[in-house]
Amino acid sequence: MEINSQTTAIVITDPQNAFLSPNGSGYELIKEVLEKVNTIENLDLVFKTAKQQNYQVFISPHYYYPYDHKWEFLSAGEKMMHDLKLFDVNAPQTAVAAASQADFLEKFKPYIEDGKTIITSPHKIFGPESNDLVLQLRKRGFSKVLVAGVNSNICVDSHMRELVEQGFEVAVIHDATAAPGMDAYNAGKVNFGLLSSGSWTTKEVIEKMNSSKAMNTEGVLASR
């Protein structure tokens, strides 16, 4: 899989306080992996390099509104997220409360709130089937996607699978992900290697982004 800023987008799932901030209810679940693989620092490097090299970044966030808690049935993972109130916001029309669990990690806000990053509608369970990520990618003309974020074996895995099914060429930045324990993290890595077109480290991705040349062939815009 070859990447460049004209064909390839960066998709980050759930870069929110719920799992990434020490104050988040899910932080202790993934703390071990965050520390062992350097997830937050690696995500920061991905964001930074993407902005420097003019790669379009998409955020696929997780939000639950009050009426979402009235669903009649839940999977085990959904119940955990609902019980911990990980991504709760008051309503679609209101801004996310600053420093709440649903808010973006403060370290990433300069990248996400720069007026260039595309924040999709929320995914409600694990994958992007219920939000507009695929629409946004297609409307921008992207055919390839690099995926990172949390959690490795849940939302990252689900986004990877759906994007592959939708006909995108997909690679996962596996050390810019995290999961509830190393067993879950390694399970995600196994699937990334089997089901996507690449399972890369942050270092490898940065090298690829820095060395990629803007396409200048007929029918492809040199810049966006």
Backbone torsions as a table, in degrees:
resi	resn	phi	psi	omega
1	MET	NA	122.1	177.0
2	GLU	-104.9	143.3	-176.3
3	ILE	-123.5	152.8	169.5
4	ASN	-158.0	166.8	-171.3
5	SER	-73.3	-12.1	178.9
6	GLN	-87.1	-31.6	-176.6
7	THR	-105.5	-16.3	-167.3
8	THR	-117.1	129.2	177.2
9	ALA	-109.9	156.8	174.0
10	ILE	-105.8	125.7	177.9
11	VAL	-116.8	123.2	178.6
12	ILE	-113.9	123.3	179.0
13	THR	-95.0	131.7	169.0
14	ASP	51.3	52.4	176.5
15	PRO	-79.9	58.4	-168.6
16	GLN	-117.9	163.4	-175.6
17	ASN	-62.9	-25.9	-174.5
18	ALA	-50.0	-41.5	179.6
19	PHE	-111.1	-26.6	-169.8
20	LEU	-96.3	-17.3	178.9
21	SER	-98.3	141.2	175.6
22	PRO	-56.7	-20.9	178.2
23	ASN	-86.0	-6.0	-178.3
24	GLY	-78.9	145.7	-178.3
25	SER	-64.8	-24.6	-178.8
26	GLY	-96.3	-0.3	-173.5
27	TYR	-60.2	-47.2	-176.5
28	GLU	-63.4	-26.4	180.0
29	LEU	-65.0	-33.4	-174.0
30	ILE	-117.4	5.3	-175.4
31	LYS	-54.6	-44.4	-178.2
32	GLU	-56.4	-46.5	-177.8
33	VAL	-71.3	-41.5	177.1
34	LEU	-51.1	-44.0	-176.6
35	GLU	-76.8	-39.8	-175.7
36	LYS	-70.4	-38.2	-176.2
37	VAL	-103.1	-1.5	176.6
38	ASN	66.2	41.9	-171.0
39	THR	-57.1	-51.3	-173.7
40	ILE	-64.8	-42.8	178.7
41	GLU	-66.2	-37.5	178.0
42	ASN	-67.4	-41.1	175.1
43	LEU	-60.6	-40.3	178.5
44	ASP	-60.7	-41.6	178.2
45	LEU	-65.8	-37.9	177.6
46	VAL	-63.9	-49.1	177.0
47	PHE	-56.0	-50.6	-175.4
48	LYS	-60.0	-47.2	-178.4
49	THR	-68.8	-38.6	178.6
50	ALA	-59.5	-42.7	179.6
51	LYS	-67.7	-40.8	-179.4
52	GLN	-65.3	-36.2	-175.8
53	GLN	-99.9	11.1	174.1
54	ASN	64.2	36.9	171.7
55	TYR	-87.1	135.7	179.0
56	GLN	-75.8	128.8	-179.9
57	VAL	-105.2	134.9	175.2
58	PHE	-118.2	136.9	173.6
59	ILE	-109.1	127.2	173.9
60	SER	-109.1	96.4	-173.0
61	PRO	-88.6	169.6	177.8
62	HIS	-117.3	120.4	175.2
63	TYR	-134.4	140.6	171.0
64	TYR	-119.8	128.1	176.5
65	TYR	-95.9	163.4	-176.8
66	PRO	-51.8	-38.7	-177.9
67	TYR	-72.8	-16.9	176.0
68	ASP	-68.7	-22.1	179.9
69	HIS	-81.4	2.7	178.0
70	LYS	-103.1	10.8	176.1
71	TRP	-59.6	147.2	-174.8
72	GLU	-83.1	-18.2	177.9
73	PHE	-150.4	152.3	-177.0
74	LEU	-141.6	149.0	168.4
75	SER	-77.7	170.8	-178.4
76	ALA	-60.2	-43.2	179.8
77	GLY	-65.7	-40.6	176.8
78	GLU	-61.4	-45.0	-178.6
79	LYS	-59.3	-41.1	177.8
80	MET	-59.1	-46.8	-178.7
81	MET	-65.5	-39.7	179.0
82	HIS	-68.0	-44.7	-177.9
83	ASP	-62.9	-38.6	-179.7
84	LEU	-82.9	-4.7	-179.6
85	LYS	53.7	41.5	-171.4
86	LEU	-61.1	-40.0	-171.5
87	PHE	-125.9	31.9	-174.4
88	ASP	-73.7	131.7	168.8
89	VAL	-133.4	161.6	-171.6
90	ASN	-69.8	-41.8	-176.6
91	ALA	-168.6	159.2	180.0
92	PRO	-59.5	-29.0	-173.7
93	GLN	-83.2	-10.7	-175.6
94	THR	-101.4	151.6	177.4
95	ALA	-70.6	149.8	177.0
96	VAL	-69.6	130.8	-178.7
97	ALA	-61.7	132.5	-179.9
98	ALA	-58.8	136.3	176.9
99	ALA	67.8	8.0	174.8
100	SER	-73.9	171.5	179.1
101	GLN	-61.0	-32.9	-177.6
102	ALA	-81.4	-11.2	-178.6
103	ASP	-72.8	155.1	176.8
104	PHE	-69.4	147.4	176.5
105	LEU	-57.3	131.5	-174.6
106	GLU	-53.9	-37.0	-178.0
107	LYS	-61.1	-29.0	-175.9
108	PHE	-95.4	-10.4	-174.6
109	LYS	-58.6	-38.5	178.4
110	PRO	-58.5	-32.1	177.9
111	TYR	-79.2	-42.2	-173.7
112	ILE	-75.9	-34.5	-174.6
113	GLU	-102.5	31.5	-178.8
114	ASP	-88.0	1.8	-179.4
115	GLY	84.4	-1.3	-179.4
116	LYS	-114.3	-31.8	179.4
117	THR	-68.4	139.0	179.4
118	ILE	-97.6	119.1	177.3
119	ILE	-101.4	115.1	-176.9
120	THR	-77.0	171.8	168.9
121	SER	-64.4	158.3	-173.8
122	PRO	-70.5	145.0	166.9
123	HIS	-87.3	141.9	-169.3
124	LYS	-97.2	-25.0	179.8
125	ILE	-120.3	-91.1	-178.5
126	PHE	-126.0	-41.3	-175.3
127	GLY	-101.6	178.8	-177.6
128	PRO	-88.7	11.8	-177.5
129	GLU	-61.1	-30.9	-176.1
130	SER	-97.9	3.1	176.0
131	ASN	-119.7	-171.9	-172.5
132	ASP	-104.1	22.9	-178.6
133	LEU	-58.7	-50.0	-177.4
134	VAL	-61.5	-42.7	177.1
135	LEU	-58.2	-47.6	-178.7
136	GLN	-62.4	-41.2	178.1
137	LEU	-64.1	-44.5	-178.5
138	ARG	-67.5	-40.4	179.8
139	LYS	-64.2	-23.9	177.5
140	ARG	-92.7	-4.8	175.4
141	GLY	81.4	20.9	-179.7
142	PHE	-86.3	141.3	178.2
143	SER	-118.2	-9.4	-177.9
144	LYS	-130.2	148.1	-176.3
145	VAL	-140.5	136.0	168.4
146	LEU	-105.5	127.5	-175.3
147	VAL	-113.8	138.8	174.0
148	ALA	-150.5	175.2	177.8
149	GLY	124.9	-157.8	179.6
150	VAL	-127.5	154.0	-11.1
151	ASN	-96.1	150.2	-171.9
152	SER	-50.1	-54.9	-171.9
153	ASN	-88.3	2.9	-177.6
154	ILE	-120.5	-88.3	-174.5
155	CYS	-70.5	-39.3	178.1
156	VAL	-63.7	-48.7	178.4
157	ASP	-58.7	-44.6	-177.9
158	SER	-66.2	-39.4	176.5
159	HIS	-64.7	-44.2	178.4
160	MET	-56.5	-49.2	-176.6
161	ARG	-61.9	-45.9	-177.4
162	GLU	-67.7	-39.5	179.4
163	LEU	-65.7	-37.9	175.0
164	VAL	-62.7	-44.9	179.1
165	GLU	-63.0	-29.5	179.9
166	GLN	-82.3	0.6	173.8
167	GLY	95.1	11.8	176.3
168	PHE	-87.7	151.4	170.2
169	GLU	-87.9	123.7	-167.9
170	VAL	-127.4	138.2	168.6
171	ALA	-130.6	153.0	-179.3
172	VAL	-115.0	136.3	175.8
173	ILE	-91.1	91.0	-163.6
174	HIS	-69.9	-28.0	178.2
175	ASP	-90.8	9.2	168.5
176	ALA	-109.6	30.5	174.5
177	THR	-130.4	171.1	175.0
178	ALA	-154.5	165.5	-175.2
179	ALA	-154.1	168.2	178.4
180	PRO	-72.6	76.2	179.3
181	GLY	101.4	158.7	-175.4
182	MET	-68.4	-31.6	177.9
183	ASP	-61.7	-44.7	179.3
184	ALA	-67.0	-40.1	178.1
185	TYR	-61.3	-47.2	-179.1
186	ASN	-67.7	-32.1	175.3
187	ALA	-62.6	-41.4	176.1
188	GLY	-61.2	-43.0	-179.4
189	LYS	-62.1	-38.3	177.5
190	VAL	-59.4	-46.6	-179.6
191	ASN	-66.8	-38.6	178.2
192	PHE	-58.0	-43.8	-178.7
193	GLY	-68.1	-31.8	-177.6
194	LEU	-85.0	-36.9	-166.0
195	LEU	-107.4	-13.2	179.5
196	SER	-110.7	-179.0	179.9
197	SER	-90.4	0.3	179.3
198	GLY	-179.4	142.1	172.7
199	SER	-125.0	102.3	-167.4
200	TRP	-116.4	155.4	171.9
201	THR	-82.8	163.8	175.9
202	THR	-59.0	-41.6	179.4
203	LYS	-59.0	-44.9	179.3
204	GLU	-62.9	-42.5	-179.2
205	VAL	-65.8	-42.1	179.4
206	ILE	-62.9	-41.2	176.9
207	GLU	-61.7	-41.4	179.1
208	LYS	-67.3	-42.0	179.6
209	MET	-66.6	-39.9	-178.7
210	ASN	-70.6	-28.6	-176.9
211	SER	-96.0	-11.8	-178.2
212	SER	-68.6	140.1	-179.6
213	LYS	-104.3	140.7	178.9
214	ALA	-60.8	132.5	177.8
215	MET	-67.1	139.2	-178.4
216	ASN	-136.7	32.7	-179.6
217	THR	-89.2	164.1	-178.5
218	GLU	-58.5	131.8	176.8
219	GLY	90.0	-3.4	178.9
220	VAL	-118.7	126.8	-179.9
221	LEU	-67.3	142.4	179.3
222	ALA	-75.1	-22.4	178.5
223	SER	-150.8	163.7	-180.0
224	ARG	-112.5	NA	NA
